[in-house]
Amino acid sequence: MKVIFISILFSLVALASDATIEVIKQSQRMPSLAVEDSTDSYDKSLNKKFFKAIVSDLKVLSIFNVSNTYVKNDFDDDVDVINMKKDIVIKYSLEDNDGSTNVNLKIIRGKKAIFQKRYKINRTSLYIFVAHSMAYDINKVFGSNDVAWMKRKVVISRLVGRGESEIVLTDYTLTYQHVVVRGGLNVFPKFLNNKQNEIVYTNLSGLRPTLFKLDTLSGKSQKLLTSDGLLICSDISDDGKEALLSMAPNGQSDIYKYNFDTKKLKRITKYKGIDVNAQFMDGNTIAFVSNRLGYPNVFQKNLDNNEVDQMVYYGKSNSACSAHNEYLVYKARESKNAFSANTFNLHLISTKSDFVRRLTASGVNDFPRFSKDGRAVLFIKNYKNQSAIGVIRLEYNKNYLFPLNIGKIQSMDW
């Protein structure tokens, strides 16, 4: 039982030109941008919330110098005098549409409207996703790299009490929150498909860890697996047909591959120590965390043979990772202080380069997850007793944080 406990503890800790991607120089001038609220008569509180949301998203795009000044101005008038020297002005208006809400967008550059579009919000609680869609379209108008990740849902496990956590659907800013699983200890949720309408998660409330699948639209759940010791899904294949699991049916944890169609398990690693947190990479390989060196570090294994190679040579306690093609983001301890909190930063490497790029600077940064296109990294930051979601724009070398007001984030996926 002691060995099993140690395995669970390690897993929870593990989961609790070429830079390697081009970085735009910070000295490069960004065009100035202002946002004007053109709403005539609507819920004033939603107006202000929407203004803050779109301004926040435009900042995360990292291609504009965005003003925080709230300005009211008619949708069809010239830009307000305070914004006449801005390179770009964004106008929006909210209007009622038989119970739903229409949002009108106009992009003005040099006194000329260069883009207009109308959006619809069926429920006001979903306004943040319309703001994300608007930012996506604005980014596309100005020809920057795709930010489709901005429109995706995020699923988190939120610790709300002793031995209790909820699975929550949210967005990357944690503005929208919808609880889909509550009661007991529910951890490590993962989206099963690109539609993001199914998740898998582990429930630790019973005698044995159990892996469940949940349809987030119907609320229907299905028990997939149960195991002694440890059972955690760490990654899903791009086609949604296979999962990488950390399991410890015989005492120490190993990596297994599970097929959702055939319901078959295949053991991938056979090590007497601890192997957890496996991630799919390109070339039929996986990355995973192991204590093969006497401390947690990241290794890779080709699924066609038994060869295991060390991937990370910088840092100690490299206990969490995320992979995208040849790229890897991992967590490393940067300090060793027995009397106060230690610093854990995220680093980026490539299998085609020896370069190591540090992505964070302070606090405890954990659970990195690449976006689908590999251009952004979502992560959990714990600093001064506050839990937050962080977004790293790899191309622009910029980080943005969005704090969780209630509870603590245990894990997440997007």
N, C-alpha and C positions, 0 to 999 in steps of 0.2 A: 504493500500500500504506500510505503514511503517513496518508492521509486516512481509510482504513478503520480503522486502529489508533486514530486520534483519536476516531472515531465509537464504537468499542467501549468505549474508556476513558470517554467521556462517559456512555454508557449504564450502565456498571457503577457509576459515581459516582452517577448519577441514581437508580439502584435500590439501590448499597452504602449573661318575656322577652327576646329573641334574643341569645344569647351565643355562638353562634347556637342553642344548645339550652339550655333552662332549667337553671340550676344551683341545687341545694338548698343553702341557707345552712349553713355549717359549724357555727354555733352551735346548730342544731337537735339536741335530745337524741335519741339513739338508744337503743332498749331494750337492756338488758343480756342477754347470752346465754351459756350454758355448755354444754359437751358432755361427756357421760358415756359411758364405754365399759362396756357391759354384757356383753361376751363372757365366756362361762364357761370353756371350754377350747378354745383354738385357737392357731394360730401367733402367738406374742407379737410377733414382729417385724412381721407384717402388721397386728396390732392397732394398734401405735404409728404405722405408716405411714398407716393409714386415719384415725386420729385427726388427724394432722397435715394430711392431705388435706382432710378435711371442715372443719376449723377454718380452713384457708386459703381454701377456697371461700366459707365464710360471711363471711369478712372482705371478699372481693372483691364480695359482694353489696352491701356498703356501706350496709346498713340496720340493722345490729346493732353493738353494742359487745361484741365477742367475747372471751371469756376464753381464755388460753393454758394454763390449769391442767389437767393430765391427772388425771381422776378415774375410779376404778373403782366401779361400783355395779350392783346387780342390776336387770334390765330391769323387773321388776314391783314393785320397792320404791319408796318415796317418793324424791324427789331427795335427794342427799347434803346433809348439813348445811352444807357449804361453799357450796352453790349455792341455799340456801333463799331468799335475797333477790334472786336473779336473776329478771328478768321472764320469761325463756323458758329452758327446759332441753331439749336434744336428747339423746335416748338412742339408742344403736345397739348391735347385737350381731351378731357373725359366727358362723356355724355351718356345719359340714360337711353336704353334701347329696349323697352318692354321687359324690364326685369334684368336684362344683361347690361353690360357696359361696353360702349365703343371707345376706343382710344385712337385719336388722330395724330399722326406724326408728320412733321415737315422739317426737312434739312435745308438750311439757308447758307449759302456761301457767296460772299460778294454781292449781297442784296438780291440774289437770285435763288429761288427755290429749285433745288436740284433733285429732290426726292420727296415723294409723299406716299403714305400708306395708311390704311385703317386696320385696326386690330379689334378683336372681340374678346371680352372677359365674361364667361358664363357665370362664374362665381367670383365675387370680389376677393375672397380669400386666396385666389390664384393670380392676383394682380402682378406678383413678382415675376411670374413666368412670362407675362406679356412684356414687362420691362426688359427681361433677358432677351426676348425675341427682337425687341426694338434695337437693343445694343448690338445684337448679332447682325441685323440688317444695316445699321449705321457703319459697323466695321466693314461689311462687305462692300458698301458704296465707295469706301475709301481704299479698297483694294488690299487690305491687310490679310494676313493668313487667317484661315478659317477658325472660328471660335464656337463651333457647334457644341462643344462641351459645356458652354455657358447655359444652354437650354436644357441640359439633362437633369434628371432627378438625382438626388443623393439619398442613400439610406444609411442611417446611423443606429447604433445601439447606445441608448442613453441610460446611464446609471441613475436611478431615482431614489434608491434606498438600500439598506443592507440586504443583500441577496435578491435585489429586484432591479430589473432593467426593462426598458421598452424598445421596440423596434419602431423607428420613426421615418417616414418619407418626408424629405425636405428638399430644399434647393441648396446650391453651394454657399449661399449667404446665410442660411439657417432662418430665413424670414418665414417661409411657409413650413408648417409642421403638422403632420397628420400621423397619429399613432395607429399602427396596423397590428401590433402584437403587444399585449401587456399581461402582467401576471407572471411571476417567477423570474428566473435569471435567463434572459435571452440575449445571446451574444453573436458576434462575427457574422452579420448579414452580408450576403452577396447577391447582386442581380444575376438572374439566370439568362437573360436574353437582352438584345439591344432595344426591344420595346419597353423594357423595364417594368413589365407587369407581373413578373414572378421573382421571388427571392428564395434563397435558402438561408437558414440560420440554425444555430445550435442552442438547444434548451438544456440548462444544467440544473434544473430543479429536481429531477428525479434521481433514482439510484444510479442510473447510467446516462451519460451524455447522449442526446438524441438529435439527429439532423432532420429538420423539417423543411418542406417546400410549401410556400404560400402563394396563392393567387391574390395579388393585392387589390384586384378589382372586385372579385366575388367574395373574398375573405375565406375561401376554402383552403384548408391546410391538409397536408399529407405527410405522414411519417416515412422517411426514406431509409434511415439507418440508425442503429444504436450500437454502442460499443463500450467496453470497459475502459477506464482510464482517461481517454482523450478522444475527441472527435470534433474536428474543426475544418470547415471548407475555407481554403486560403485563396483559390483562384478558379475561374471558370474559363474554358476554352472559348475562342472567338465565335465558334458556331453554336455554343451553348449545349453541346452534347456530352462534354466531359468535365469533371471537377478534380482538382487536386486536394487531397485531404491529409490532415495530420491526425494519425490514429495511434493508439497505444494499447492494442488488445492483449499484448503479452508483457506489458510492463513499461518498456521504453518506447518512445514515439518514433514512427517512421512515416515516410511519404507513401500515399496510396493514390491510385487513379480510379475514379468511379465513373461508369458509363450510365447516364440517365435512362437510356433506351433499354439496354440489356440488364440493368441493375447489377452488373458485375463489378467486383473490386479487383484491382491488380496492384500488388505490392511493388513499389518502385525502388526504395532503399532498404538495405538490410544491415543496419549499423547498430552496434551494441550501446551506443550513446543516444543522443537526442537529435533528430532531424524534424524540422517543422517549417511552416510558412513557405511552401513551394509556390513558384510562379512560372507560368508558361513563358518561354522565350521563342525566338525564331530558330529554325534549323532543328526542330524536334528535340529541343533541349529544355531543361527546367533550371531555375535558380532556387536555392533553398537555404535556410539557416541551420547550421549544425555546430555542435561543440567538439568537433574533431580535433581542434587545436588546443583544447582545454578551456576555451572561452567561445562565446557565440561569434560566428563569422559566416560569410556568404560563400557558397559553393555552387558549381553548376554540374549537371549530369546530362549526358546524351542518352535519350531513352532507347537508343538502338544498341547500347552496350553498357558495361558496368563501370566505365571510367568516371571518376569524380575529380574535378579540378577546383582549386581555390580561385575565387574571383576577386576578392577584396584584400588589399595589402596595407590599407591605411585605416587606423583607428582600432579601438578595442570595443568589446561588447557590441559588435555589429549585428544587432538583434531584430531588424525588420528590413524588408526590402520590397520593391516593386519593379517589374520588368516590362519593357516595351521594345520588341525586336532586339537590337543589340545593346540597348541602353538599360542601365540599372540605377535606381535610386535606393540608397540604403541609409540606415540610422547608425551613428557611431557615437560612443561616449567621448567627450572632449575634455573631461576633467575627472579627478578622483579625489573627492572631498568626503571624509568620513563624518563631518560635523554639519554639513549643509547640503542643499540640493546640488546635484551634478548637472552639467550641460550635455545634452544629447542633440547633435546637429545632423542634418541630412546632407548627403553628398551624392553627386552624379558622376557616373563613369560610363565608359563604352568598352565593349569587348574588342573594339578595333583601335583603341588608344590607351596610353598609360596615364592620360591626364585625369586628375581628380578635381572636381569643382564643388566647393562647399556652397550649399543653397540656403542655409539658415545661420543665425549668429548667436542666439541666446535661448535660454529656457530648455524645456524638454519637448523635442519635436519628434513625432512618432507616426507610425502607420501611413507611410507615403503611398499614394496611388496615382499612377499615370492616367491622364485622359486617354480616350480611345485613339486620338491622333498622336499622342506622345509629346504634345507641345506645352502641356501644363501638368502640374503635379498638385494634387490635393493632399493635405496632411492634417494631423491633429496636433495642436500646440497646447501644452499645459504650462502656464506661467503665472506665478503669484496667485495660486489657488483658483485660477480661471481657466476654463476649457474653451477652445476655439477651433474653428476650421480655418486652415490657411490655404491660400492659393498661390502657387509659384508660377509666374510667367517666365518660362525658361529662355525664350528669345530676348526678353527685355531685362532679365536679371532683377525682377521685382517681385516682392511678396505682399500679399494682402490678407488681413485677418478679420474673421467674423465670429464674435464671441457667442457662446451658448449661455443664455440667461438662467436656465433652470437645469440642474443636473450636471453630469459629467459625461463626455463622449468616451465610450469604451472602444469603439471601432466603427469603420464606415466603408462605403463603397459607392462608386458612381458609374 
